[in-house]
Amino acid sequence: MKKNLLVAAAMLSITGYSFAQNSATPPNQPAQTKSLQTLSIAGKTAGMKKNEGYFNFYYDEKDGKVFLEIPETMFEKEFLYVNAMPSGGGGAGDRGTVGGYRIVKFITVGPKIFLTLPNYDYRADTDNLEEKKSVAESFPQSIIWAFKPEVKENGKVLVDLTSFLLRDSQKSGERLGAVGFRPAAPGAVYRVDETRSAISIENTKSFPKNTEFEALLTFSGPGGNERSYFSGGPGTAPKAPDPNSVTLRNHHSFIELPDDKYQKREFDPRSGYNSMEYFDFAASIEQPIIKKYIRRWRLEKKNPNAEKSEAVKPIIYYVDRGAPAEIKKALIEGASWWNQAFETAGYINAFQVRELPEGADPMDIRYSIINWVHRPTRGYSNGIGIFDPRTGEIIKGQVTLGSMRERQDFLILQGLTQPYGDDKTAPQRAVDQAMARIRQLAAHEVGHTLGLYHNHMSSSNDRSSVTDYPFPKITLKKDGSIDISEAYTKGIGSYDKRSILWGYAEFKKGEDEKAGLEKIMQESIKQGQLFMFDLGVHPKSAHWDNSTNASGELLRLMEIRRQVLARFSEKAIPAGTPMATLEEVLVPLYLLHRYQILATSYLLGGMNYRYALRGDGQPVTEMLDPKEQQKALDAILMAISPAELAIPEKLIKSLPPYPIGYSKTQENFKGYTGLTFDPVGAAESLTGDCITLLLDPERSARLLEFNGRDATQPGLISVINKMNDQIWKSVPLPGYQGDLQSMVRKVYLKSLLGLAASTNASDNVRSTVIGEIDNLKNWMISQKNTTDAKLKGDVLFSILQISQFEADPDKFKPAPPLTMPAGSPI
């Protein structure tokens, strides 16, 4: 967070300077003293619409300007400034983007009024004013905007806020021209066109504790990037109707800061809470200079001495009135689960969820909101807690849930159950579980706004937390049918109760809070209620997975997948639907095990560890059982065997090209065969993902290191040899499975060459892989005279590829395999 605040401050400082130089009155022009003295605020704003609240402002409809009234009491008084993007380009990651939480204040310097950003990253927590002053003067502050007074009257000042609101405070122009995760080229940056930008007055309002401003910004740019941020591109959903002209909404909030009665709680990495931090130069030399505190709501018991008590001020969330009735009911129910956790922490009805009252405005800071929004494709939901950067106190929860998410859940369940047959109740069962996921998702995102991080240990601990990314729990009945009745859990998890207890427990006067919190933590550790946010190393911390035994669960899912694919039919889509759309249901079914493969890969070269503190009794690090790692490797290699990759012939024949009026999207498989469905291309995308996981540069380095320290651990060479044996040296297969076998060989070799050429891999990894490539090349040379046509072609092609690599390893760039359609979010 500290880094984000510094970046945001720097961005605003630079942007503010640029626009200030282009203000209506140049900075060097003498102040118009006469007009300031003779005009009154009432006279200047005559005919304008006045909006009263935390800050009063006036809207000049004729010129489209906003004038802000700064009372004398607000000079040198700090408040919270938040800017956000309430609308986006229809993408998954842009809408609701918050540009940071910044403490700001208005100051006067001569004839100018500055909006300045005090430097709260560096402080002195002391009553010594001289010590505080010393720290404040040691580090720079940022002036993010300069204003020219329009009118001064009885200590109040009127300023023109328009240019401040019409600037690109989110740096959206740079993202618009970006391609994927690469930044925009100099000529591809989009810039604000002020002639097509304006104040959005319908979303510019003032309330008792906050004032909200919104601008409609139009960005002009080249729009020529094939996959630019908003222009769409091949296989992606269209975003802006005209990629050369992208109009977004940019929001600015001025928010009253809370009083100083909030009690900060020290951060503990075992707790699962988000943190805020700063340098405290008043800390004694033996204490850490960086102070860390958790983010949480202020919650106090009416009766601090009671074991259970109502709260002085309960936490209340409000659900979007625009959500459909069934969705609204699910959102209220799911979010309300958190009250179970607060009950465990000693509160009575301290967490409540209601429908937003008619006439209430979601922009009012007094309302924590659960919004239901719409996008053309599924995207991540988010939960943002607006907090006081001085203390970590959360003052508003803002949850955004996308309406396409439940459709993806239904699609997965649709493929598994094929509900459009004789059983007319089957579709409703899938709908019911999709609603169960919405309830869980509401609880998940609200959890973030309570201060909690993701806990990916939950899936290996009986689904103990709603803060994990859950995959539906699916079972195969004895008759071969699929049971989805327990796809998602109901109610708050056991870990969630422990985390709320640790974060929100109130201690009686005289009690040792630090000792009390450690007691709670030790109880949680003994119960196995652990927090872990690791995606790649820890064997129990993965997302969209299930079970304590990752490789065993992978084999179980593969069996379910095998059974369902064998009988997959037109019953997966409603009557009257184009048969081509059967592919859209097939995609998540064919890739049903993709995230369990990911979870299983964490075992290979993985490490069991804890966020341990000295003296807390937890194990620190431990290498994994070599036998379990071998099982993981075997399971993943089984997943890319031709038998597992093959799609039944009957099913392939059921997938015609898309008819007129329909087209493929990013949710379809890519392929090489043009209009027709490409079963080998679908298999290539899955194969490429599996092999990329196994040959990850960091995993490869760990395999080398762990084997060097303990010879019983699987090493990089043994893993490569195992892959060589299964992929290259197994018996050649005929027909369709032979085509799949051939594809896997080439994907594997290119991945191996890519690892040898990767600058992300250590030199030890690269040299080891080069040696193994040479051994494989020698074996290939021995197979040149094979009578199997596919193997011979693969051998000759691969020897040529290796020769190209050997000629210039640093410049060798193997063609990547086809990529899978997006899996997340579910």
C-alpha positions in Angstrom: 0.0 0.0 0.0 2.9 2.4 0.8 4.3 1.9 -2.6 0.9 2.5 -4.2 0.4 5.7 -2.3 3.8 7.0 -3.3 3.1 6.2 -7.0 -0.4 7.8 -6.8 1.1 10.9 -5.1 3.8 11.2 -7.8 1.3 10.7 -10.6 -1.0 13.4 -9.1 1.9 15.8 -8.6 3.0 15.5 -12.2 -0.5 15.7 -13.6 -1.4 18.6 -11.3 1.6 20.6 -12.5 0.8 20.0 -16.2 -2.8 21.3 -15.9 -2.0 24.1 -13.5 0.2 25.7 -16.2 -2.7 25.6 -18.6 -5.3 27.1 -16.2 -7.3 30.1 -17.3 -5.1 32.5 -15.4 -1.3 31.9 -15.8 0.5 31.5 -12.5 2.7 34.6 -13.1 -0.3 36.9 -13.8 -1.0 39.3 -10.9 -4.0 38.4 -8.8 -7.1 40.4 -9.7 -7.4 41.9 -6.3 -10.2 44.3 -7.3 -12.5 41.5 -8.5 -11.9 39.4 -5.4 -12.8 42.3 -3.1 -15.9 43.5 -5.0 -17.5 40.1 -5.9 -19.5 38.1 -3.4 -19.9 34.3 -3.6 -23.6 34.8 -4.0 -22.9 37.3 -6.9 -20.4 35.1 -8.6 -22.7 32.0 -8.4 -25.9 33.7 -9.3 -27.9 31.4 -11.5 -25.8 28.4 -10.6 -27.2 25.3 -8.9 -25.9 25.0 -5.3 -25.3 21.7 -3.7 -24.7 21.8 0.1 -23.0 19.2 2.2 -19.5 18.4 3.4 -18.2 20.8 0.8 -20.6 23.2 -0.8 -20.2 23.5 -4.6 -22.0 25.3 -7.4 -22.6 24.0 -10.9 -22.6 26.5 -13.8 -24.8 24.8 -16.4 -24.0 27.4 -19.0 -20.3 26.8 -19.1 -20.2 23.3 -17.6 -18.1 24.4 -14.6 -17.9 23.4 -11.0 -17.0 25.9 -8.3 -16.0 24.7 -4.9 -16.6 26.7 -1.8 -13.8 26.3 0.8 -14.8 27.5 4.2 -12.3 29.0 6.5 -12.4 25.9 8.8 -11.3 23.7 5.9 -8.0 25.4 5.4 -5.2 23.3 6.9 -7.8 20.6 7.8 -7.1 17.2 6.4 -9.6 15.1 4.6 -9.5 11.9 2.5 -9.3 12.2 -1.3 -10.2 9.1 -3.3 -10.4 8.9 -7.0 -11.9 5.9 -8.9 -13.1 4.7 -12.2 -16.8 3.8 -11.8 -17.1 2.8 -15.4 -14.7 0.9 -17.6 -14.3 -0.4 -21.1 -16.2 -3.6 -20.3 -13.1 -5.3 -19.2 -12.6 -7.5 -16.2 -10.0 -5.4 -14.4 -10.8 -1.8 -15.0 -14.2 -1.0 -13.5 -14.1 0.1 -9.9 -10.4 0.8 -10.1 -9.3 3.0 -7.1 -6.4 5.3 -7.6 -5.4 5.4 -4.0 -6.4 6.7 -0.6 -4.7 10.0 0.1 -4.8 12.5 2.9 -5.0 16.0 1.5 -5.6 19.5 2.7 -6.1 23.0 1.2 -3.4 25.6 2.1 -2.9 29.2 1.0 0.5 30.4 -0.2 0.3 34.1 -1.2 -2.4 34.5 -3.8 -2.6 30.8 -4.6 -4.5 28.0 -3.0 -2.9 24.6 -3.1 -4.3 21.1 -2.6 -1.4 19.4 -0.9 -0.6 15.9 0.1 1.1 15.5 3.5 3.6 12.7 3.6 2.1 10.1 6.0 4.6 7.5 4.9 7.1 9.1 7.3 5.9 10.0 10.8 6.9 10.4 14.4 4.4 8.7 16.8 5.2 11.0 19.8 3.8 13.9 21.7 7.0 15.8 21.1 6.0 18.5 18.5 9.6 19.4 17.7 10.3 15.7 16.8 7.2 15.6 14.6 8.3 18.8 12.9 11.8 17.4 12.3 10.4 14.3 10.5 7.8 16.4 8.5 10.6 18.7 7.3 12.9 15.8 6.3 10.7 14.5 3.6 8.9 16.2 0.6 5.2 16.7 0.4 3.3 16.9 -2.9 1.2 19.8 -4.2 -1.2 18.0 -6.5 -3.2 21.1 -7.8 -3.1 24.8 -7.7 -6.2 27.0 -7.7 -6.8 30.7 -8.3 -9.4 32.2 -6.0 -12.4 33.4 -7.8 -13.9 35.1 -4.7 -12.9 35.6 -1.1 -15.6 36.4 1.4 -15.5 36.3 5.2 -12.7 33.7 5.2 -14.5 31.5 2.6 -12.9 31.1 -0.9 -14.5 30.1 -4.1 -12.3 28.2 -6.6 -12.9 26.7 -10.1 -12.6 23.0 -9.7 -13.3 22.1 -13.3 -9.8 21.5 -14.7 -8.9 19.4 -11.6 -11.9 17.1 -12.3 -11.3 16.8 -16.0 -7.7 15.6 -15.7 -6.7 11.9 -16.2 -6.2 11.2 -12.5 -6.2 7.4 -13.1 -3.6 7.4 -15.9 -6.2 5.7 -18.0 -4.7 7.0 -21.2 -1.6 4.9 -20.7 -3.6 1.7 -20.1 -5.9 2.3 -23.1 -2.9 2.1 -25.4 -1.4 -0.9 -23.6 -1.2 -4.3 -25.3 -1.8 -7.0 -22.7 0.5 -6.3 -19.8 3.0 -4.3 -22.0 2.9 -0.5 -21.5 1.7 1.7 -24.3 4.2 2.7 -26.9 4.9 6.5 -27.1 2.6 6.9 -30.1 -0.1 4.7 -28.7 -1.0 6.6 -25.5 -4.6 8.0 -25.4 -5.1 11.5 -24.2 -8.0 13.4 -22.8 -9.9 15.4 -25.4 -11.4 18.3 -23.4 -13.8 19.2 -26.2 -15.5 15.9 -25.7 -15.2 15.8 -21.9 -17.5 17.3 -19.3 -18.7 17.2 -15.7 -21.2 14.4 -15.1 -23.5 16.5 -12.8 -26.0 13.6 -12.1 -23.2 11.9 -10.2 -21.8 15.1 -8.6 -23.3 15.5 -5.2 -22.7 16.5 -1.6 -23.6 14.6 1.5 -23.0 15.4 5.2 -19.7 13.5 5.4 -18.5 13.4 1.8 -18.7 15.3 -1.5 -18.6 13.5 -4.8 -17.6 14.7 -8.2 -17.6 12.8 -11.5 -16.3 13.6 -15.0 -17.0 12.1 -18.3 -13.6 11.9 -20.0 -13.2 11.1 -23.7 -9.8 9.7 -24.7 -8.6 10.0 -28.3 -5.9 7.7 -29.6 -4.7 5.5 -32.4 -7.0 2.6 -31.7 -4.9 0.5 -34.0 -3.5 -2.1 -31.6 -4.9 -5.5 -32.4 -5.4 -6.2 -28.7 -5.4 -2.8 -27.2 -6.9 -2.4 -23.8 -10.4 -1.4 -25.0 -10.5 -2.0 -28.8 -11.1 -5.8 -28.4 -9.3 -7.8 -31.0 -9.5 -11.3 -32.6 -11.3 -13.7 -30.2 -12.1 -11.0 -27.7 -15.4 -9.2 -26.9 -15.8 -5.8 -28.4 -15.4 -3.0 -26.0 -15.5 0.7 -27.2 -17.7 1.1 -30.2 -15.0 3.3 -31.8 -11.5 2.3 -30.6 -10.2 5.8 -31.6 -12.6 7.4 -29.1 -13.0 5.9 -25.6 -15.3 7.6 -23.1 -14.9 6.7 -19.4 -16.2 8.1 -16.1 -13.7 9.4 -13.6 -14.8 9.9 -10.0 -13.4 12.0 -7.2 -14.4 11.8 -3.5 -13.7 14.3 -0.8 -14.4 12.5 2.5 -14.4 13.6 6.1 -11.9 11.8 8.2 -13.0 10.0 11.4 -12.1 11.3 14.8 -9.0 10.1 16.7 -10.7 7.7 19.1 -10.1 4.6 16.9 -7.7 2.0 18.4 -5.1 0.7 16.0 -4.3 -3.0 16.0 -0.8 -4.3 15.2 -0.5 -6.4 12.1 0.3 -10.1 12.4 1.3 -12.0 9.2 -0.5 -15.1 10.5 -3.8 -13.2 10.9 -5.0 -13.0 7.2 -5.6 -9.2 7.5 -4.6 -6.6 5.0 -2.1 -4.1 6.4 -1.0 -0.5 6.2 2.4 0.7 7.2 4.7 3.7 7.7 8.1 4.7 9.0 8.0 5.8 12.7 11.1 7.8 13.4 10.1 8.1 17.1 10.5 4.3 17.5 13.2 3.4 20.0 16.4 1.9 18.4 15.6 -1.7 19.4 12.1 -1.5 17.9 11.2 -1.8 14.2 11.1 1.5 12.5 8.3 0.4 10.1 5.0 0.2 11.9 2.4 -2.1 10.5 -1.3 -2.1 11.5 -4.3 -4.1 10.1 -7.3 -2.6 8.3 -10.6 -3.1 10.1 -13.8 -1.4 11.1 -14.2 0.5 14.4 -16.5 -1.8 16.4 -17.1 -1.3 20.1 -19.4 -3.1 22.5 -22.1 -1.2 24.3 -21.2 -3.2 27.4 -17.4 -3.9 27.2 -17.6 -6.1 30.3 -20.3 -8.4 28.9 -19.3 -11.7 27.2 -21.8 -10.8 24.4 -23.0 -7.3 23.7 -24.7 -5.3 21.0 -22.3 -2.8 19.2 -22.3 0.9 19.8 -22.5 1.3 16.0 -23.2 -1.9 14.0 -21.6 -2.5 10.6 -24.4 -2.3 8.1 -24.2 -3.1 4.4 -26.8 -2.2 1.8 -27.6 -4.2 -1.4 -28.2 -2.6 -4.7 -31.9 -2.1 -5.4 -31.2 -2.7 -9.1 -30.3 -6.4 -8.5 -33.0 -8.9 -9.7 -35.1 -10.2 -6.9 -33.6 -13.7 -6.8 -30.1 -12.3 -6.9 -30.8 -9.7 -4.3 -32.1 -12.4 -1.9 -28.9 -14.4 -2.5 -26.7 -11.4 -1.9 -28.4 -10.4 1.4 -28.3 -14.0 2.6 -24.6 -14.6 1.7 -23.3 -11.3 3.0 -25.3 -11.8 6.2 -23.2 -15.0 7.0 -20.6 -12.7 8.5 -22.8 -12.0 11.5 -22.1 -15.6 12.5 -18.4 -14.7 12.8 -19.1 -11.5 14.8 -21.3 -13.5 17.1 -18.3 -15.7 17.8 -16.3 -12.6 18.6 -18.8 -11.6 21.3 -21.1 -9.2 19.4 -24.9 -9.4 19.1 -26.3 -8.5 15.6 -23.2 -6.3 15.0 -23.1 -7.1 11.3 -26.3 -6.4 9.3 -27.3 -6.5 5.6 -30.3 -4.7 4.2 -31.7 -3.5 0.9 -30.7 0.0 0.1 -33.6 2.3 1.3 -35.5 3.9 -1.5 -34.1 7.4 -2.2 -30.8 6.6 -0.5 -27.7 7.4 -2.7 -25.0 4.7 -3.0 -22.4 7.5 -3.2 -23.2 8.6 0.3 -20.2 7.5 2.4 -22.5 6.5 5.2 -23.8 3.6 3.1 -21.6 0.5 2.6 -22.8 -0.9 -0.7 -23.0 -4.3 -2.5 -23.4 -3.3 -6.2 -24.7 -5.6 -8.9 -23.1 -4.5 -12.2 -23.1 -5.7 -15.8 -20.3 -6.5 -18.3 -20.3 -8.1 -21.7 -18.0 -10.9 -20.4 -17.4 -12.4 -17.0 -14.9 -10.6 -14.8 -13.5 -10.5 -11.3 -15.7 -9.0 -8.6 -14.1 -6.9 -6.0 -14.4 -5.8 -2.4 -12.8 -2.5 -1.5 -12.6 -1.1 2.0 -12.2 2.7 1.9 -9.9 3.3 4.9 -8.2 6.1 6.8 -4.5 5.9 5.7 -3.5 7.3 9.1 -4.8 4.4 11.1 -6.2 1.7 8.9 -9.8 2.3 10.1 -12.2 1.2 7.4 -15.0 3.7 6.9 -16.9 2.3 3.9 -17.2 -1.1 2.2 -17.7 -1.0 -1.6 -18.5 -4.4 -3.2 -18.9 -4.9 -6.9 -20.3 -8.1 -8.2 -20.5 -8.9 -12.0 -23.7 -10.3 -13.4 -21.9 -12.7 -15.7 -20.3 -14.7 -13.0 -23.3 -16.9 -12.2 -23.6 -17.7 -15.9 -20.2 -19.3 -15.8 -21.1 -21.4 -12.8 -24.3 -22.5 -14.5 -22.2 -23.3 -17.7 -19.9 -25.6 -15.7 -22.9 -27.3 -14.1 -24.7 -27.5 -17.4 -21.9 -29.4 -18.9 -21.6 -31.8 -16.0 -25.3 -32.6 -15.6 -26.6 -32.1 -19.3 -29.9 -31.0 -17.9 -32.0 -30.7 -21.0 -33.2 -34.2 -21.3 -36.2 -36.0 -19.9 -35.8 -34.7 -16.3 -37.4 -31.3 -16.4 -36.2 -30.4 -12.9 -32.5 -30.8 -13.8 -32.0 -27.2 -15.0 -33.3 -25.8 -11.8 -30.8 -27.8 -9.8 -28.0 -26.2 -11.7 -29.6 -22.8 -11.2 -29.9 -23.5 -7.4 -26.1 -24.2 -7.2 -25.3 -21.1 -9.3 -27.3 -19.1 -6.7 -25.3 -20.9 -3.9 -22.1 -19.6 -5.6 -23.6 -16.0 -5.6 -24.2 -16.3 -1.9 -20.7 -17.5 -1.3 -19.3 -14.8 -3.6 -21.1 -12.0 -1.8 -19.6 -13.3 1.5 -16.2 -13.5 -0.1 -16.1 -9.9 -1.4 -17.6 -8.5 1.8 -14.8 -10.3 3.7 -12.3 -8.2 1.8 -14.1 -5.0 2.9 -13.8 -6.2 6.5 -10.0 -6.2 6.1 -9.4 -9.9 5.2 -7.1 -11.2 2.6 -7.6 -14.4 0.4 -6.9 -17.6 2.3 -6.0 -20.3 -0.2 -5.5 -22.9 2.6 -9.3 -23.2 2.9 -9.8 -25.8 0.2 -7.5 -28.2 1.9 -9.2 -27.7 5.3 -12.8 -28.7 4.6 -13.6 -25.4 2.8 -13.1 -23.5 6.0 -13.2 -20.0 4.5 -15.3 -17.9 2.1 -12.2 -15.9 1.3 -10.8 -18.8 -0.8 -11.5 -19.2 -4.5 -13.8 -22.3 -4.4 -14.2 -24.9 -7.1 -17.6 -26.8 -7.1 -17.5 -30.0 -5.2 -18.7 -32.7 -7.6 -19.2 -36.4 -6.9 -19.8 -39.4 -9.1 -22.7 -41.6 -8.1 -22.7 -45.3 -8.3 -25.1 -45.2 -11.3 -22.6 -42.9 -13.1 -24.7 -39.7 -12.7 -23.2 -36.5 -11.3 -24.1 -35.1 -7.9 -23.8 -31.3 -7.5 -25.9 -31.0 -4.4 -22.9 -29.9 -2.3 -21.2 -27.9 -5.0 -20.8 -24.9 -2.7 -20.9 -24.5 1.1 -23.5 -22.6 3.0 -22.6 -20.3 5.9 -19.5 -18.7 7.2 -16.4 -20.9 7.6 -14.6 -22.0 10.7 -11.5 -20.1 9.7 -13.6 -17.0 9.1 -14.9 -17.1 12.7 -11.4 -17.3 14.0 -10.1 -14.5 11.9 -12.9 -12.1 12.9 -12.3 -13.1 16.6 -8.7 -12.1 16.3 -9.3 -8.9 14.4 -12.4 -7.6 16.2 -12.2 -9.0 19.7 -12.6 -6.2 22.3 -10.5 -6.6 25.5 -11.7 -5.4 28.9 -9.9 -2.5 30.5 -6.7 -3.6 32.1 -6.4 -6.8 29.9 -3.2 -7.3 27.9 -4.4 -7.0 24.3 -1.1 -8.4 22.8 -1.3 -11.5 25.1 -5.0 -11.9 24.4 -4.4 -11.8 20.6 -1.6 -14.4 20.8 -3.8 -16.7 22.9 -6.5 -16.5 20.1 -3.8 -17.1 17.5 -2.4 -20.2 19.3 -5.9 -21.6 19.6 -6.4 -21.2 15.9 -3.0 -22.8 15.1 -3.9 -25.8 17.3 -7.3 -26.1 15.5 -5.5 -26.1 12.1 -7.1 -22.8 11.1 -4.1 -21.4 9.2 -3.7 -18.6 6.8 -1.7 -18.8 3.6 -1.6 -16.7 0.5 0.9 -18.6 -1.7 0.3 -19.6 -5.3 3.2 -21.7 -6.5 5.1 -23.3 -3.6 3.0 -24.4 -0.7 1.3 -27.7 -1.4 -1.9 -26.8 0.4 -2.4 -23.2 -0.9 -4.0 -23.2 -4.3 -7.2 -21.6 -5.8 -10.1 -23.2 -7.5 -9.2 -26.6 -6.1 -10.4 -29.1 -3.6 -9.1 -31.8 -1.2 -6.1 -32.3 1.1 -4.6 -34.6 -1.5 -4.0 -32.6 -4.7 -2.9 -35.5 -6.9 -5.6 -37.8 -5.6 -8.2 -35.2 -6.3 -6.8 -34.7 -9.8 -7.2 -38.4 -10.6 -10.8 -38.3 -9.2 -11.7 -35.3 -11.3 -10.2 -36.9 -14.4 -12.4 -40.0 -13.8 -15.5 -37.7 -13.6 -14.4 -35.8 -16.7 -13.8 -39.1 -18.6 -17.3 -40.4 -17.7 -19.1 -37.1 -18.6 -17.2 -36.7 -21.9 -18.1 -40.3 -22.9 -21.8 -39.5 -22.7 -21.7 -35.7 -23.5 -24.5 -34.9 -26.0 -26.9 -32.4 -27.3 -28.7 -32.6 -23.9 -26.2 -30.1 -22.6 -28.0 -27.3 -24.6 -31.7 -26.4 -24.8 -33.7 -27.5 -27.8 -33.6 -25.0 -30.6 -30.1 -23.8 -29.8 -27.5 -24.0 -32.6 -25.5 -27.2 -32.3 -22.3 -25.2 -32.7 -22.8 -23.6 -29.3 -22.3 -27.1 -27.8 -18.6 -26.2 -27.8 -19.2 -23.4 -25.3 -20.5 -26.0 -22.8 -17.7 -28.4 -23.7 -14.9 -25.9 -23.0 -15.2 -25.8 -19.2 -15.9 -29.5 -19.1 -12.9 -30.5 -21.2 -10.8 -28.2 -18.9 -12.6 -29.3 -15.7 -9.3 -30.3 -14.1 -7.2 -27.4 -15.1 -6.9 -25.8 -11.7 -6.5 -29.2 -9.9 -3.5 -29.7 -12.3 -2.2 -26.3 -11.1 -2.7 -27.3 -7.5 -1.0 -30.7 -8.1 2.0 -29.0 -9.7 2.7 -27.2 -6.4 3.8 -30.5 -4.9 6.7 -30.9 -7.4 9.5 -28.9 -6.0 7.2 -27.5 -3.4 7.8 -26.7 0.3 5.6 -26.9 3.4 6.1 -23.8 5.5 4.2 -21.4 7.8 4.1 -17.7 8.4 5.8 -18.5 11.6 7.0 -16.1 14.3 9.9 -16.8 16.6 8.6 -18.6 19.6 5.1 -19.5 18.3 5.9 -23.2 18.1 5.1 -23.6 14.4 7.3 -25.6 12.0 9.2 -23.2 9.7 10.1 -25.0 6.5 10.0 -28.6 5.3 10.7 -30.4 2.0 7.9 -32.6 0.7 7.7 -36.3 0.6 9.5 -37.5 -2.6 6.8 -40.1 -3.1 4.1 -37.5 -3.1 6.0 -35.4 -5.5 6.3 -38.4 -7.8 2.6 -39.1 -7.6 2.0 -35.5 -8.6 4.3 -35.7 -11.6 2.7 -39.0 -12.7 -0.8 -37.5 -12.4 0.0 -34.5 -14.5 1.7 -36.6 -17.2 -1.3 -38.8 -17.2 -3.5 -35.7 -17.9 -1.6 -35.1 -21.2 -1.5 -38.7 -22.3 -3.3 -39.2 -25.7 -6.1 -41.2 -24.0 -6.9 -38.4 -21.6 -6.6 -35.6 -24.3 -8.8 -37.4 -26.8 -12.4 -36.2 -27.4 -14.9 -39.0 -28.3 -15.5 -39.2 -32.1 -19.3 -38.9 -31.6 -18.8 -35.6 -29.8 -16.5 -34.2 -32.4 -19.1 -34.9 -35.1 -21.6 -32.9 -33.0 -19.6 -29.7 -33.3 -20.3 -28.0 -36.7 -18.9 -24.5 -37.7 -20.8 -21.6 -36.2 -23.8 -20.5 -38.3 -24.5 -17.0 -39.7 -25.4 -14.7 -36.8 -23.2 -16.5 -34.3 -19.4 -16.3 -33.8 -16.7 -17.6 -31.6 -15.6 -15.6 -28.6 -12.7 -15.7 -26.2 -14.6 -18.5 -24.4 -14.0 -20.8 -27.3 -11.0 -23.0 -28.1 -8.5 -21.7 -30.6 -7.4 -23.9 -33.5 -5.6 -24.3 -36.8 -8.4 -25.7 -38.9 -10.3 -22.6 -39.7 -14.1 -22.8 -39.3 -14.2 -26.4 -38.1 -13.6 -27.5 -34.5 -10.0 -28.5 -33.9 -9.7 -31.3 -31.3 -5.9 -31.4 -31.5 -5.8 -27.6 -31.0 -8.0 -27.9 -27.9 -5.6 -30.6 -26.6 -2.6 -28.4 -27.4 -3.9 -25.6 -25.2 -4.2 -27.9 -22.2 -0.9 -29.7 -22.9 1.0 -26.4 -23.2 -0.4 -25.3 -19.8 0.6 -28.6 -18.1 4.2 -28.6 -19.5 4.7 -24.9 -18.8 3.8 -25.7 -15.1 6.2 -28.6 -14.9 9.1 -26.7 -16.6 8.6 -23.4 -14.7 12.0 -21.7 -14.2 11.5 -21.2 -10.5 10.3 -24.8 -10.0 13.2 -26.0 -12.0 15.6 -24.1 -9.8 14.0 -25.5 -6.6 14.3 -29.1 -8.0 18.0 -28.5 -8.6 18.5 -27.0 -5.1 16.4 -29.4 -3.1 18.0 -32.4 -4.8 21.4 -31.0 -4.2 20.7 -30.7 -0.5 18.8 -34.0 -0.2 19.5 -36.7 -2.8 16.1 -38.4 -2.1 14.3 -35.4 -3.5 13.3 -35.5 -7.2 15.8 -33.5 -9.2 15.4 -31.6 -12.5 17.3 -34.2 -14.5 15.1 -37.0 -13.1 11.9 -35.0 -13.9 13.1 -34.3 -17.5 14.0 -38.0 -18.0 10.6 -39.1 -16.8 9.0 -36.6 -19.3 11.3 -37.9 -22.1 10.2 -41.5 -21.4 6.5 -40.8 -21.5 6.4 -38.2 -24.2 9.1 -39.2 -26.6 10.0 -42.8 -25.9 6.6 -44.4 -25.5 5.2 -46.7 -28.1 3.9 -44.7 -31.2 0.2 -44.7 -31.6 -1.9 -44.7 -34.8 -4.6 -42.3 -36.0 -6.1 -39.5 -33.9 -4.3 -40.5 -30.7 -1.1 -40.6 -32.7 -1.8 -37.0 -33.8 -2.2 -36.0 -30.2 1.0 -37.9 -29.2 2.9 -36.0 -32.0 1.5 -32.7 -30.8 2.6 -33.3 -27.2 6.1 -34.2 -28.3 6.6 -30.9 -30.1 5.0 -28.8 -27.4 7.3 -30.4 -24.9 10.4 -29.9 -26.9 9.7 -26.3 -27.6 9.0 -25.8 -23.8 12.3 -27.5 -23.0 14.1 -25.3 -25.5 12.3 -22.2 -24.1 13.5 -23.1 -20.6 17.1 -23.4 -21.8 16.8 -20.0 -23.5 14.9 -18.3 -20.7 16.6 -15.3 -19.0 14.3 -16.0 -16.1 16.0 -19.3 -15.5 19.2 -19.6 -13.5 22.4 -20.4 -15.3 22.4 -23.8 -13.4 19.0 -24.6 -14.7 19.8 -23.5 -18.3 23.1 -25.5 -18.4 21.4 -28.6 -16.9 18.6 -28.4 -19.5 21.0 -27.9 -22.4 22.8 -31.1 -21.4 19.5 -33.0 -21.3 18.5 -31.5 -24.7 21.7 -32.8 -26.1 21.0 -36.3 -24.7 17.5 -36.2 -26.2 18.9 -35.0 -29.6 21.3 -38.0 -29.6 18.3 -40.3 -29.0 16.4 -38.6 -31.8 19.3 -39.2 -34.2 19.1 -42.9 -33.4 15.5 -42.9 -34.4 15.9 -41.3 -37.9 15.3 -44.6 -39.6 12.1 -45.5 -37.7 9.3 -46.9 -39.8 6.6 -44.9 -37.9 5.9 -41.9 -40.2 4.7 -39.6 -37.4 7.7 -40.3 -35.1 10.1 -39.9 -38.0 8.6 -36.5 -38.9 8.7 -35.4 -35.3 12.3 -36.5 -34.9 13.5 -34.6 -38.0 11.5 -31.5 -37.2 12.8 -31.5 -33.6 16.4 -32.0 -34.6 16.0 -28.9 -36.9 14.5 -27.0 -33.9 17.4 -28.0 -31.7 19.9 -26.9 -34.3 18.3 -23.5 -34.6 18.5 -23.2 -30.8 22.1 -24.2 -30.8 23.0 -21.7 -33.5 21.9 -18.8 -31.2 20.3 -19.7 -27.9 19.7 -16.1 -26.8 17.7 -15.3 -29.9 15.8 -18.5 -30.1 12.1 -17.9 -29.6 10.0 -21.0 -30.0 6.4 -20.5 -31.1 4.1 -20.8 -28.1 1.3 -23.4 -28.0 -2.3 -22.3 -28.3 -3.6 -20.9 -25.1 -6.7 -22.1 -23.2 -9.8 -19.9 -22.9 -9.8 -18.0 -19.6 -10.6 -20.1 -16.6 -10.9 -17.5 -13.9 -13.1 -16.2 -12.6 -15.5 -18.9 -11.7 
